Amino acid sequence: MFTLEIGGRPVAVLNLPTVADAEELLGDKEFRNDLTALQSEGRPLWDGQAAMSLREATADERAEFENSAADEEDDDGGFVMFLVDVADPNAPNGPDE
């Protein structure tokens, strides 16, 4: 597991087997578009300019991911867990959906 940091701030845990897989995800245009569309505290997670980096997830981050996955009733094979509150302003009912 790896942690994505944006501008030095831990933003998400990526449950991927290798750093190459995580780097590939960071290079994915759709994932980058999602990061600019999703908001935390009223601002985009990524402004398109801030540095993004990967590091090994800490033990606490791994545990948080595993607890979150265990709480999911419908396991859709998700591999990203945000460490910050995230809102989608493009959701049909506004940013809280």
Summary of the structure (lengths in Angstrom):
residues: 97
radius of gyration: 13.3
end to end distance: 27.2
largest distance: 36.7
contacts: 235
relative contact order: 0.24
helix: 32%
strand: 25%
